[in-house]
């Protein structure tokens, strides 16, 4: 299964169950995605935890969570790449697009301003 989609599912399930914390397995891509979610106020905090020889990410959700949904756009079986002019726009300007560019992970608006394209990871609203 796709580890990024699994993280998104875990976050939404924890939100729906009114849990404040959850843990997911560590990866640099997940840390980058979580830093964008924290920057835009979807996640309160996250930190790296090492238990025995395994590394996990502990995610702390916000008390008043504005996270309504996360949709994985580029999947392992069907990658989706977009140029800067083809980065998807969200209706009503609510939410963000997470995109992996040659300069690292960033939201779609920043990528458009810098004229960068890349792999469209997810849509968060």
Rosetta blueprint (number, residue, H / E / L):
1 X L
2 X L
3 X H
4 X H
5 X H
6 X H
7 X H
8 X H
9 X H
10 X H
11 X H
12 X H
13 X H
14 X H
15 X H
16 X H
17 X L
18 X L
19 X L
20 X L
21 X E
22 X E
23 X E
24 X E
25 X E
26 X L
27 X L
28 X H
29 X H
30 X H
31 X H
32 X H
33 X H
34 X H
35 X H
36 X H
37 X H
38 X H
39 X H
40 X L
41 X L
42 X L
43 X E
44 X E
45 X E
46 X E
47 X E
48 X E
49 X E
50 X E
51 X E
52 X L
53 X L
54 X E
55 X E
56 X E
57 X E
58 X E
59 X E
60 X E
61 X E
62 X L
63 X L
64 X L
65 X L
66 X L
67 X L
68 X L
69 X L
70 X E
71 X E
72 X E
73 X L
74 X L
75 X E
76 X L
77 X L
78 X E
79 X L
80 X L
81 X E
82 X E
83 X L
84 X H
85 X H
86 X H
87 X L
88 X L
89 X L
90 X L
91 X H
92 X H
93 X H
94 X L
95 X L
96 X E
97 X E
98 X E
99 X E
100 X E
101 X E
102 X L
103 X L
104 X E
105 X E
106 X E
107 X E
108 X H
109 X H
110 X H
111 X H
112 X H
113 X H
114 X H
115 X L
116 X L
117 X L
118 X E
119 X E
120 X E
121 X E
122 X E
123 X E
124 X E
125 X L
